[in-house]
Amino acid sequence: MPQPQASGTPGGEPTPRATFGQVFAVGEFRALWVAQVLSVAGDQLARVALTLLVFDRTRSPLLAALTFAASVLPTFIGGVVLSGLADRLPRREVMIVSDLIRGLLVAVMVVPGVPVSVLVALLFLVTLVGAPFSSARAALYPDILQGDLYVMGTAVTLTTVQFAQVIGFAAAGVAVALVGVRVSLMLDAATFFFSALITLTCVARRPASAQGGAVAVFSLSSMGTGIRLVFGASGLRTLMLLGWLAAFVDVYEGVAVPLAKELGGGPVAVGLILASGALGAAVGTIGFSRFVTPPMRLRMMIPLAIAACAVLVVFVEARDLVVALIILTLSGAFSSYQVAASSAFVVAVPPEQRSQAFGLAQGGMSLGQATTMILAGAAVRYAPPSGVIAAGGALGALICFAVAWDRTRSSTQS
């Protein structure tokens, strides 16, 4: 089974650190990057708008958490069932169709009088259809970028997601307060249509990587092969589990609305809380990928993962919004290890299984995030949001120690 190399390249040969300028010199990467900025920022507007709407109508932290989870949980289902589409069908076309479907679903949300339950169901479907899009895009990057350019491209991608979330989250609270939910949803729909247009006109068409067609994606044996691949090799398993720790780092997202209320804030405070972790991750990823050597990136993954969770324990002393934002920003900065875990994971997987493996890893992460968000929303009935976040961070740190032990044990046995 292929193992991740310190350089982030399939052959493990030492490579010089690439620069952001070299990555953006690749036209296809620029196109995918612009499309990503549009869709991610728009997504945050929809997620925050619907979460605030549900909390405002029901005053229930649990229902608000369920609404936010509805934008995360379907990634698990899509990752397991649909991610193989991007191996069996041309990846560019999978991305375009996914964007068009998502744009149409969000456009339905804008129709006046749509019940909240239908809005949440549509949000579920939007996220579900996004799974093959993300898998296709991730699988395309190694074909577009070579060597450490791919590692740097992954860093740019993750940083872009974080900055787009910062912009989307921070603007969402203000947008909802000023113009309401419908305008926010209209903007989200437009981003998907623009993303599809950019992909169609600027990304080259490539043949499917695997044989068999779309029907084969739903084969249980095919999914079983993907699961055995990612769990069977200790190197891949460690990288995937480190990625899944995001469920504990991001637990605050599920209780952002009641947390803002606890700290004396409103919709704007919700946006700032959600944006702070993304901002820290964006800044941390830039520094981690630009100034840390490729071998050191892999060695620092576990210590940074532990720190990302452990710093959340300080939330037990958080008494005002500024302190909370500082803690979340630090946790996000430590989460920069994800750039090394993600890039090493994708290049270690055979090209014909790249989309499915990425989808399974991403799906598992989303399932964990949705589960912790729902549990956190339920726990807020019995404990303050700040205490719930601190408990989640402590549990995440303990699990990370277990992952480190598993990695050491596997290395000793091999």
Salt bridges, closest charged atoms under 4 A:
GLU28 OE1 - ARG206 NH2 2.77
ASP56 OD1 - ARG59 NH1 3.73
ASP87 OD1 - ARG91 NH2 2.74
GLU93 OE2 - ARG92 NH2 2.81
GLU93 OE2 - ARG205 NE 3.41
ASP99 OD1 - ARG102 NH2 2.75
ASP143 OD2 - ARG91 NH1 3.75
ASP143 OD1 - ARG354 NH1 3.66
ASP148 OD1 - ARG297 NH1 3.37
ASP406 OD2 - ARG237 NE 3.23
ASP406 OD1 - ARG409 NH2 2.77
